[in-house]
Amino acid sequence: MTGGVIQSIDYAAVAAPLVLALVAGLVLLLDAFLPARPGGARVLGLVTLGGLVAALAVVAAQAAGGETRRTFCVPASLGGEPAGPAAPASCSFVADRFSLVIAAVVLAAGVVVVLLSMTEIAAGRGAGPGERGRIPAGEWYFLLLATLAGAVLLPASRDLIMLVVSLELVSLPVFALTALRRHDGRAAEAALKLFLVSVVSTAITLFGVSLLYGVTGSVHLDRIDAALRTTGDMAGGMTGSMTGDMARVAAVAIVLVAAGFAFKIAAVPFHFWAGDVYRGAPVPVAALLSVVSKASGFAGLILLLTYALPARAALWAPGVAVVAALTMTAGNVLAMRQRAAVRLLAWSSVAQSGYILAPLAVYAVAPRAAVGASVAYLVFYAAMNLIAFSVVLLVARLPDGQDLEAYRGLALRSPAAGLSLAFALVCLAGLPPGLAGLFAKIVVFRAVVDGGLGWLALVMAANTVAGLYYYIAWTARLFAPPAAGESRTVSTRAAAGVAVAVTVAVTVVFSVAPQVVLSVAG
């Protein structure tokens, strides 16, 4: 490094997103030069799948090594801080335990989404019965890889600029993915709503980031924390008006940046877009939004609150508790009213966001337990939700397959699909034999109760009971006698069948050995 301008890059640290970026370029080249044959889309899907498996292997190798890797670092002397011999550098990219866990969740979910995409592209269906809407495979897989690259970069980001850029890399391709199914008005409407919501959230986030930079004079998360602590310690040595002004600006900045991330995770009051967007998007994109986009949003929010703003936990923790309670309540209430499977999963996903948020409210009391509980619930949730979306994709290909009545007697007509969906629903409800969901809720309850928020635990308990209503009602449909003359079975295509089998197997492992998740997340 010369004068802090020329930096050496640790390519091993950035290997996973680099693999995804290279495979995305390869997909575009193959799409341009491969002859137009019926099997071309499958080749592109397999190449994409291979890239994700390779990136997942890189993440596994980094985790096995047990070493925290850092790159894009700036010496302390360049940040206006004392340049002593032991002064730590601030790094923009850190591949630590937290970032590797989130990256593994994202990439594993990406494998399932690609398998669902192969089925969706092969079917070539539009939104309604009889509609045909061809999806260009090359553009689809390129955009999907771009989103996943951003989702892997985001949990490793340790400065505000990289956080915002990674978040936009996750969000921007999803607009196009939502509307890529041609001649589908519902998909175009969903893409427009998602675009408008994302633009507003980005503007709010950037405004908050600019204020936070103005207050602290730094974009690195560790230096923001140090600056806010120093400002608080210097309060006695500063003029009262200046100290009050800085504190108020910092409070506004924290609220704005947190609100920007709240849009991404569909937390109340920024949840209104979820139902229409999930319903209008192709099912693989809905699964992507439900798991990958949500995991990225939570990773960014956790980084912001626990790396940059731990000294202000007394300010943001009560707000997080209230938002978590409102989010799980609104999601469950809205889910009860749904008659379409994807919309029900959309509002269920909103409710699950409330459960993931809840432990962060006790961060000031138990920092490690709070983050560990949120990450553990996110891992459990990802596996359970992907099973549901995999089966929904198969049923959606039937006439009137979007309606919940299409699932009546599914366990009798198509036992594999019906039993898999039933297992996913009882997991989401937290009932045996879906022990993965039960363990996830226990982890969150324990963290909240140990943190002294008994009222939030009571709200969670009430919402857990409320969630039983629509999860059990949907499960009961699966085992109800089919309607008169109803004998349609679900034709399980190879790719979607593999997706169902993989997600069910992972969830069963989580149910039998939950300590696997708890040890990694903790």
TIDREN-516164 format. One record per residue (C-alpha): x, y, z; residue in one letter; chain. Coordinates in steps of 0.001 Angstrom, whole numbers, plus 524288, in hexadecimal, padded with zeros to 5 digits. Layout:
residues N
> px  py  pz  code  unit
> X  Y  Z  A  A
...
end
This chain:
residues 522
> px  py  pz  code  unit
> 80000  80000  80000  M  A
> 8056F  80D58  7FC56  T  A
> 8000A  818BB  803E3  G  A
> 7F38F  81115  80620  G  A
> 7EF87  812AC  7F7D4  V  A
> 7F421  805F1  7F1C2  I  A
> 7EE8D  7FA48  7F8FF  Q  A
> 7F1A2  7EBEA  7F819  S  A
> 7E59A  7E379  7F643  I  A
> 7E39A  7D69C  7FD27  D  A
> 7DD3D  7CEF1  7F23F  Y  A
> 7DAC4  7C377  7FB45  A  A
> 7D1F6  7CC2F  8037C  A  A
> 7C9BF  7D07F  7F7DB  V  A
> 7CA24  7C341  7F0FA  A  A
> 7BBA9  7BFF7  7F2A9  A  A
> 7B5EB  7CC75  7ECA8  P  A
> 7C0BE  7CC38  7E274  L  A
> 7BCA7  7BE79  7DE46  V  A
> 7AE8A  7C30D  7DCE7  L  A
> 7B297  7CEE6  7D4DC  A  A
> 7BAF1  7C692  7CBB7  L  A
> 7B010  7BC99  7C9E5  V  A
> 7A677  7C7A4  7C709  A  A
> 7AF6E  7CC53  7BC14  G  A
> 7B0C5  7BE68  7B710  L  A
> 7A1F8  7BCEA  7B6B5  V  A
> 7A0BA  7C923  7AE56  L  A
> 7AB27  7C43B  7A4EA  L  A
> 7A4F1  7B6D7  7A3D6  L  A
> 797AE  7BCE5  7A193  D  A
> 79D35  7C51D  79690  A  A
> 7A4B1  7BA58  78F8E  F  A
> 79D74  7ADB7  79264  L  A
> 794AA  7A979  78734  P  A
> 78633  7AB7A  789BF  A  A
> 78244  79DC7  78D8D  R  A
> 777E0  798D5  796FD  P  A
> 7824C  79432  7A08F  G  A
> 7898F  7A125  7A0FB  G  A
> 78213  7A62E  7ACBA  A  A
> 7852E  799CA  7B439  R  A
> 793B4  79B56  7B138  V  A
> 79370  7A93F  7B686  L  A
> 78C4C  7A485  7C297  G  A
> 7965A  799E2  7C507  L  A
> 7A193  7A38B  7C34D  V  A
> 79B15  7ACAC  7CD16  T  A
> 798FA  7A168  7D66B  L  A
> 7A739  79D86  7D526  G  A
> 7AB89  7AB67  7D838  G  A
> 7A340  7ABBF  7E483  L  A
> 7A87E  79EA3  7E916  V  A
> 7B667  7A36E  7E6BB  A  A
> 7B3DF  7AFEB  7EE73  A  A
> 7ADB2  7A7EF  7F95E  L  A
> 7B9C7  79F3C  7F9A2  A  A
> 7C24F  7AB62  7FAF7  V  A
> 7BA1E  7B020  80677  V  A
> 7BAF0  7A2A7  80CCD  A  A
> 7C9B5  7A27E  80B15  A  A
> 7CAE2  7B00A  8112D  Q  A
> 7C265  7ABDD  81CA5  A  A
> 7CA64  79F72  81E96  A  A
> 7D6D8  7A787  81ED9  G  A
> 7D183  7AF38  82A4C  G  A
> 7D908  7BB6D  82660  E  A
> 7D309  7C8EC  82516  T  A
> 7D761  7CEFC  8184F  R  A
> 7D78B  7DD91  815BF  R  A
> 7DA25  7E59E  809B9  T  A
> 7D85E  7F383  8047F  F  A
> 7DDFF  7F8A7  8113D  C  A
> 7E1AA  8069B  814BE  V  A
> 7EBFB  8097D  81F35  P  A
> 7E774  810BA  82B46  A  A
> 7F086  81BF7  827C9  S  A
> 7E815  81F30  81BE5  L  A
> 7DBA7  82067  823C0  G  A
> 7DFB9  82B56  82CA2  G  A
> 7E282  821D5  837BE  E  A
> 7EF35  82000  83F29  P  A
> 7F906  81853  83720  A  A
> 7FF8A  810AC  841F1  G  A
> 806B6  80407  83F16  P  A
> 7FB00  7FBF8  84372  A  A
> 7F096  80480  83D3F  A  A
> 7E737  7FB7C  835F4  P  A
> 7E3D0  7FD64  827B4  A  A
> 7D5AD  7FEE0  8238E  S  A
> 7D196  7F562  818F2  C  A
> 7C65D  7F620  80F55  S  A
> 7C550  7E769  80D4D  F  A
> 7C629  7DD8A  81869  V  A
> 7C398  7CF0A  81689  A  A
> 7C0C2  7CB11  8248F  D  A
> 7B794  7C135  82ACC  R  A
> 7AB8B  7C9C9  82961  F  A
> 7ADB4  7CCD0  81B02  S  A
> 7B0BE  7BE92  817BB  L  A
> 7A453  7B999  81E44  V  A
> 79BDC  7C358  816D6  I  A
> 7A333  7C07B  80A29  A  A
> 7A0E1  7B1E2  80BFC  A  A
> 79249  7B43A  80E19  V  A
> 79196  7BCED  80219  V  A
> 798F0  7B381  7F94A  L  A
> 7917A  7A78C  7FDF6  A  A
> 784BC  7AED6  7FB9A  A  A
> 78A1E  7B2F4  7EE62  G  A
> 78C0A  7A4AE  7EA95  V  A
> 77DAF  7A20E  7ED96  V  A
> 77958  7AE45  7E630  V  A
> 78126  7A9FF  7DA3F  V  A
> 77AAC  79C99  7DAA6  L  A
> 76D61  7A335  7DB5D  L  A
> 7716C  7AC46  7D052  S  A
> 774C4  7A0CF  7C792  M  A
> 766E8  79BC8  7C97C  T  A
> 760D9  7A944  7C77F  E  A
> 7687E  7ABFE  7BB0C  I  A
> 765A6  79E78  7B592  A  A
> 7571F  7A045  7B823  A  A
> 756EC  7ADD4  7B1F8  G  A
> 749DF  7B0F3  7B821  R  A
> 7441C  7BE5F  7BA6B  G  A
> 73C95  7C2AE  7C64E  A  A
> 72F84  7BCCC  7C2B1  G  A
> 72A29  7B063  7BCC5  P  A
> 72D98  7AEAF  7AE8B  G  A
> 7368F  7BA8C  7AE2F  E  A
> 74403  7B891  7A875  R  A
> 74F07  7C17C  7AC7E  G  A
> 75C89  7BDA4  7A800  R  A
> 7678E  7C0F0  7B175  I  A
> 774E1  7C39F  7AB28  P  A
> 77DB8  7BA27  7B264  A  A
> 78A80  7C174  7B06D  G  A
> 7858F  7CE38  7B613  E  A
> 77E83  7C6FE  7C108  W  A
> 78A78  7BFA5  7C5F4  Y  A
> 7936D  7CB6F  7C44B  F  A
> 78A75  7D3F9  7CC88  L  A
> 788E7  7C920  7D687  L  A
> 797A6  7C7B0  7D7E5  L  A
> 79927  7D66D  7D932  A  A
> 78F40  7D698  7E452  T  A
> 79601  7CB4B  7EB27  L  A
> 7A358  7D1CF  7E9A0  A  A
> 79E06  7DDD8  7F075  G  A
> 797E6  7D561  7FB02  A  A
> 7A51D  7CEFE  7FDB0  V  A
> 7AC43  7DC0E  7FDB9  L  A
> 7A2C6  7E2C3  806EE  L  A
> 7A53B  7DB39  813B4  P  A
> 7B3E8  7DD26  811C6  A  A
> 7B28B  7EBDD  80FAD  S  A
> 7B832  7F422  81A81  R  A
> 7B65D  801DE  81566  D  A
> 7AA33  80990  811CF  L  A
> 7AD92  80B13  80374  I  A
> 7AF95  7FC92  80164  M  A
> 7A344  7F998  8091D  L  A
> 79B03  80251  8005A  V  A
> 7A154  7FD8B  7F3BA  V  A
> 79FAB  7EF44  7F7A8  S  A
> 79195  7F198  7FBA1  L  A
> 78E9D  7F7C0  7EE7A  E  A
> 79570  7EC93  7E77E  L  A
> 78BFE  7E391  7EE76  V  A
> 78023  7EBFF  7EB51  S  A
> 781D4  7F121  7DD76  L  A
> 78231  7E417  7D60F  P  A
> 775E6  7DFAB  7DD29  V  A
> 76DE1  7EA4E  7D64E  F  A
> 7716F  7E476  7C92B  A  A
> 76FB1  7D677  7CDF3  L  A
> 761FA  7D9D8  7D285  T  A
> 75E0A  7DF71  7C557  A  A
> 765EF  7D634  7BCA7  L  A
> 75A27  7CD9E  7BA19  R  A
> 75523  7D45C  7AE04  R  A
> 746FE  7D7F3  7AB2A  H  A
> 74353  7D6C4  7B980  D  A
> 73CB7  7E2F3  7BEAD  G  A
> 73CB7  7DE44  7CCBB  R  A
> 74B72  7DC29  7CC65  A  A
> 74DA9  7E9A7  7C676  A  A
> 74553  7EFCF  7D11F  E  A
> 74CDF  7E87B  7DBA3  A  A
> 759E0  7ECE6  7D5D9  A  A
> 7555E  7FB13  7D595  L  A
> 750E7  7FA8F  7E3CE  K  A
> 75D99  7F43C  7E7F2  L  A
> 76554  7FE67  7E069  F  A
> 75E35  809E2  7E691  L  A
> 75F79  80451  7F445  V  A
> 76DD7  8016E  7F246  S  A
> 770A2  80F03  7ECEA  V  A
> 76A46  81537  7F8CC  V  A
> 77188  80C44  8022F  S  A
> 77E78  80F0D  7FB63  T  A
> 77C34  81DB8  7FC30  A  A
> 7791C  81CB7  80AB0  I  A
> 78508  81429  80D0F  T  A
> 78E32  81D52  805C9  L  A
> 78906  82918  80D15  F  A
> 78B6B  8221C  819F2  G  A
> 798FA  81DD2  8157B  V  A
> 79C9D  82BC3  811D3  S  A
> 79855  830C1  81F2C  L  A
> 79FA8  825CF  82607  L  A
> 7ABE7  8290A  81E5D  Y  A
> 7AA32  8376A  8217C  G  A
> 7A941  834A0  82FFA  V  A
> 7B489  82AF1  830E1  T  A
> 7BD5E  82E94  82579  G  A
> 7BF00  82065  8216E  S  A
> 7B85E  815E2  8195E  V  A
> 7BEAC  80A16  81FF6  H  A
> 7B5B9  803B3  829D6  L  A
> 7C002  8022F  83471  D  A
> 7C407  8106B  8333F  R  A
> 7B5E8  814E6  833BE  I  A
> 7B471  80D8A  8408B  D  A
> 7C104  81385  845D4  A  A
> 7BCF0  82137  84193  A  A
> 7AF8E  82017  847F0  L  A
> 7B5AB  81B24  85486  R  A
> 7BF98  82635  85436  T  A
> 7B4F1  83031  851E4  T  A
> 7ADAA  82B07  85DA8  G  A
> 7B9FD  82B0F  86609  D  A
> 7BD44  838F7  861DF  M  A
> 7AFD8  83E2D  8651A  A  A
> 7B50A  844FB  87116  G  A
> 7BFAC  84BA7  8694B  G  A
> 7B70B  850A1  85E43  M  A
> 7AD7E  85BAA  85E1E  T  A
> 79FFA  8574E  8621E  G  A
> 79972  85BD5  8558D  S  A
> 7A32F  854C4  84CE6  M  A
> 7A217  84840  854C2  T  A
> 79341  848C6  85421  G  A
> 7933B  84B7C  84586  D  A
> 79CAA  84051  842B2  M  A
> 794C0  836F3  84AF9  A  A
> 78829  83A99  8440C  R  A
> 78E49  83941  8368B  V  A
> 79404  82C0C  83A56  A  A
> 786A6  82788  83F1F  A  A
> 7802C  82B9E  8325E  V  A
> 78ADE  824E3  82A7E  A  A
> 78909  81835  83210  I  A
> 77A50  81879  82FE9  V  A
> 77BA3  81B35  82157  L  A
> 785B8  810A9  81E8F  V  A
> 77E32  806AA  82692  A  A
> 771B1  80A65  81F57  A  A
> 7787B  8080D  81255  G  A
> 77BF2  7FA3D  8164E  F  A
> 76E52  7F84E  81C02  A  A
> 768EB  7F9F7  80E2F  F  A
> 77183  7EEC4  80987  K  A
> 76CDA  7E555  81406  I  A
> 75E93  7E9B0  812D2  A  A
> 75DA1  7EE16  820F1  A  A
> 751DB  7F624  8255C  V  A
> 74EDA  800B9  82124  P  A
> 75692  7FDCE  814AD  F  A
> 75014  7F0BF  811B8  H  A
> 744FF  7F4B6  808AC  F  A
> 74BDF  7F0BE  7FC1B  W  A
> 74E1D  7E273  7FFAE  A  A
> 740FC  7DC4D  7FC23  G  A
> 73F93  7E1F9  7EE7A  D  A
> 74DE2  7E042  7EAD9  V  A
> 74EA4  7D217  7EF45  Y  A
> 741D5  7CEF9  7E84E  R  A
> 745B1  7D56C  7DB86  G  A
> 753B2  7D08E  7DAD5  A  A
> 75738  7C30C  7D598  P  A
> 7579B  7B958  7E0DB  V  A
> 76694  7B7F2  7E08C  P  A
> 767B7  7C6BB  7E1F9  V  A
> 75E0A  7C689  7ED43  A  A
> 76699  7BC2F  7F3BB  A  A
> 7727B  7C4B0  7F0FB  L  A
> 76BFF  7D068  7F76E  L  A
> 76750  7C843  802DD  S  A
> 77483  7C25C  8063D  V  A
> 78030  7C85E  7FF31  V  A
> 77BB5  7D688  7FF24  S  A
> 776C8  7D569  80D23  K  A
> 78383  7CF37  811D1  A  A
> 78B26  7DA3E  80B64  S  A
> 78285  7E4A5  81164  G  A
> 783EF  7DEC0  81EED  F  A
> 792A3  7DD5B  81D32  A  A
> 793B4  7EBC9  819E0  G  A
> 78AF0  7EFC4  82522  L  A
> 7927F  7E762  82EDC  I  A
> 79F6A  7ECE9  82A18  L  A
> 79A7D  7FAC6  82B32  L  A
> 794CC  7F930  838D4  L  A
> 79F1A  7F07F  83F06  T  A
> 7ABA5  7F4E4  83842  Y  A
> 7A953  80360  835FB  A  A
> 79F55  806E1  84067  L  A
> 7A125  7FE0D  84C50  P  A
> 7A39C  80A09  854B5  A  A
> 7960D  80F02  8511B  R  A
> 78EF3  8024B  85469  A  A
> 78712  80966  85EBF  A  A
> 781A8  811E3  853C8  L  A
> 77E7B  807C2  84967  W  A
> 77B4F  7FB8A  8516F  A  A
> 76DC9  80031  85629  P  A
> 76A3D  803DA  8484D  G  A
> 76E6F  7F680  84362  V  A
> 765EF  7F008  84DC9  A  A
> 759E4  7F7D8  849C6  V  A
> 75C3B  7F595  83B2F  V  A
> 75E2A  7E6F5  83D8B  A  A
> 75151  7E608  84509  A  A
> 749CD  7EDA9  83AA4  L  A
> 75009  7E608  82F74  T  A
> 74CAA  7D885  83487  M  A
> 73EEA  7DCF4  8380E  T  A
> 73C05  7E38A  82B01  A  A
> 741B4  7D821  82355  G  A
> 73986  7CE03  82A67  N  A
> 72CF9  7D5EB  829B9  V  A
> 72E86  7D835  81B1D  L  A
> 73240  7C9F9  81898  A  A
> 72588  7C557  81ED4  M  A
> 71DA1  7CC2C  8143E  R  A
> 724AB  7C696  8085D  Q  A
> 71F15  7BCD7  7FEB6  R  A
> 72ADC  7BC71  7F5A4  A  A
> 73675  7B408  7F98E  A  A
> 7414A  7BD84  7F5B3  V  A
> 73AAD  7C91D  7FC47  R  A
> 7391A  7C112  808AA  L  A
> 7478F  7BDB8  8085E  L  A
> 74A9F  7CC15  805F9  A  A
> 743AF  7D0AD  8123D  W  A
> 748BD  7C4F2  819C2  S  A
> 75652  7C96D  815BD  S  A
> 7535B  7D6E2  81B51  V  A
> 74F61  7D09F  82835  A  A
> 75BE0  7C89A  8284D  Q  A
> 7639A  7D53D  826C1  S  A
> 75DEE  7D98B  833AE  G  A
> 762FF  7CD42  83A59  Y  A
> 77091  7CF3F  83476  I  A
> 770BA  7DD72  838F2  L  A
> 76C5F  7DAB4  846E2  A  A
> 7795F  7D607  84CB9  P  A
> 7805E  7E24B  84807  L  A
> 77818  7EA06  8519F  A  A
> 77FFB  7E422  85CDE  V  A
> 78D49  7E6D8  856C4  Y  A
> 79123  7F066  8617A  A  A
> 78F3A  7E5B6  86BCB  V  A
> 79493  7D9CC  86492  A  A
> 79B80  7DD8F  857D8  P  A
> 7A05A  7D019  853ED  R  A
> 793B9  7C904  85725  A  A
> 78B93  7D32C  84FEA  A  A
> 792FB  7D223  84316  V  A
> 7943E  7C35B  84443  G  A
> 7859A  7C19B  84645  A  A
> 78240  7CA2D  83A84  S  A
> 78BC5  7C321  83192  V  A
> 78764  7B5B0  8365D  A  A
> 77917  7B8DC  833DF  Y  A
> 77CB5  7BDFD  8265C  L  A
> 7837D  7B127  822EC  V  A
> 77801  7A8E3  827A5  F  A
> 76E4A  7B1C0  820A8  Y  A
> 77599  7B130  813B9  A  A
> 7750E  7A25A  81315  A  A
> 766A6  7A198  816E4  M  A
> 76224  7AC3D  80DA6  N  A
> 76958  7A6B6  801F2  L  A
> 761FD  799D3  80357  I  A
> 75512  7A12A  802BD  A  A
> 758DE  7A912  7F6C2  F  A
> 75E12  79CF6  7EFCD  S  A
> 750FB  79604  7F12B  V  A
> 74953  7A268  7EDFC  V  A
> 750C3  7A35A  7E121  L  A
> 74C4B  795A1  7DD76  L  A
> 73E0D  797E5  7E120  V  A
> 73DB8  7A55D  7DAA7  A  A
> 73F36  79EAC  7CD73  R  A
> 731A1  798A3  7CF01  L  A
> 72563  7A004  7CAC0  P  A
> 72155  7A901  7D5FF  D  A
> 72DAF  7A47C  7DCD1  G  A
> 72FA3  7B188  7E3AD  Q  A
> 723A5  7AF87  7EC41  D  A
> 72465  7A829  7F91A  L  A
> 71932  79F67  7F49D  E  A
> 72277  7998D  7EA8E  A  A
> 7298D  79324  7F609  Y  A
> 71DA1  78B9F  7FAB5  R  A
> 72138  77D46  7FB3F  G  A
> 72F11  77FB9  7F64B  L  A
> 734EA  77605  80001  A  A
> 72BC2  76BA6  7FA74  L  A
> 72D7B  76F16  7EC1B  R  A
> 73C34  771DF  7EC7B  S  A
> 74186  76C81  7F952  P  A
> 74F83  7714F  7F7A3  A  A
> 74BA7  77F73  7F503  A  A
> 7408A  77F8C  7FEE3  G  A
> 74851  779A4  80A0D  L  A
> 753E0  782A8  80754  S  A
> 74B2B  78EAB  807E5  L  A
> 7447C  789B1  81437  A  A
> 751C6  787F7  81A94  F  A
> 755B3  795D6  816C7  A  A
> 74920  79B98  81C33  L  A
> 749FB  794A4  82954  V  A
> 75830  79904  82A1B  C  A
> 7543C  7A726  827C2  L  A
> 7499E  7A594  83206  A  A
> 7537A  79FF9  83BB1  G  A
> 74C2E  7932B  83DBF  L  A
> 75165  78526  83E46  P  A
> 75629  77E67  83622  P  A
> 75B25  78B49  830A5  G  A
> 76503  78CB7  83B91  L  A
> 76D87  79638  833E0  A  A
> 7632A  7A0C2  8352E  G  A
> 760FE  79D70  8437B  L  A
> 76F70  79EA1  846A1  F  A
> 77031  7AB77  83F14  A  A
> 76544  7B163  84729  K  A
> 76AF6  7AC3C  853E0  I  A
> 777FF  7B2B5  850C7  V  A
> 77162  7BFCA  84E70  V  A
> 76886  7BE9C  85A5F  F  A
> 77416  7BB65  86312  R  A
> 77C04  7C6F7  85E35  A  A
> 770A5  7D073  85FFA  V  A
> 76CE7  7CB71  86D94  V  A
> 77B02  7CB32  87252  D  A
> 77C48  7D920  86D5E  G  A
> 7712E  7DD8E  8761D  G  A
> 76700  7E0A5  86BA0  L  A
> 75BD1  7D8AD  87118  G  A
> 7518B  7E0AB  869EC  W  A
> 757E4  7DD9B  85CCC  L  A
> 75826  7CF1A  86046  A  A
> 74981  7CFC2  862FF  L  A
> 74715  7D652  855D7  V  A
> 74F18  7CBA0  84F40  M  A
> 74760  7C115  85648  A  A
> 73A70  7C711  85209  A  A
> 73F3E  7C81A  84400  N  A
> 74427  7BA27  84410  T  A
> 73669  7B5BF  847A9  V  A
> 730A4  7BEAF  83D29  A  A
> 739CA  7B8D4  8330B  G  A
> 734B6  7AB41  8362B  L  A
> 727A0  7AF18  8303B  Y  A
> 72BE3  7B08D  8222F  Y  A
> 736F3  7A6A7  82287  Y  A
> 72E00  79BFF  827DA  I  A
> 722D6  79FFF  81ED2  A  A
> 72BC6  79E7A  81304  W  A
> 7311A  79197  81827  T  A
> 72341  78C7E  81A38  A  A
> 7201E  78F50  80BEF  R  A
> 72B64  78699  807DD  L  A
> 7250D  77ACC  80E61  F  A
> 716CB  77E20  80B8C  A  A
> 70F82  775BF  80195  P  A
> 71127  77B50  7F3DE  P  A
> 705A4  78248  7EDE0  A  A
> 6FC56  77A28  7E59F  A  A
> 702CF  776A9  7D8CE  G  A
> 70FF0  77C09  7DD5B  E  A
> 71AAF  7727C  7D9DB  S  A
> 725AB  77B46  7D50D  R  A
> 73329  777B8  7D9C4  T  A
> 73F1E  7805C  7DA4E  V  A
> 74903  77CDD  7CFF3  S  A
> 75618  77E4C  7D6C3  T  A
> 76092  782B8  7CD5D  R  A
> 76E52  77E2F  7D060  A  A
> 773EF  78B59  7D48B  A  A
> 76892  78F2D  7DD5A  A  A
> 76825  7816D  7E2EF  G  A
> 77681  7827A  7E69C  V  A
> 773B3  78FB6  7ECEB  A  A
> 768D8  789DA  7F538  V  A
> 77118  77E1E  7F90A  A  A
> 77CF5  78650  7FCBB  V  A
> 7756F  79028  804E0  T  A
> 76DB2  7859C  80BE5  V  A
> 77A3B  77E1D  80EEA  A  A
> 780E0  78A46  81456  V  A
> 77515  78DB6  81CAA  T  A
> 77459  77FD9  821FC  V  A
> 782B3  780C0  825D1  V  A
> 77FF7  78DC8  82C92  F  A
> 77480  7876E  833B4  S  A
> 77C66  77BB7  8384A  V  A
> 78904  7830A  83B40  A  A
> 785C4  79168  83DA4  P  A
> 792CC  79329  84487  Q  A
> 79900  79362  836F6  V  A
> 79285  7A083  8346A  V  A
> 79387  7A586  84255  L  A
> 7A222  7A2F2  84335  S  A
> 7A4C7  7A9A7  83645  V  A
> 79BD3  7B54E  83898  A  A
> 7A00E  7B748  846A0  G  A
end
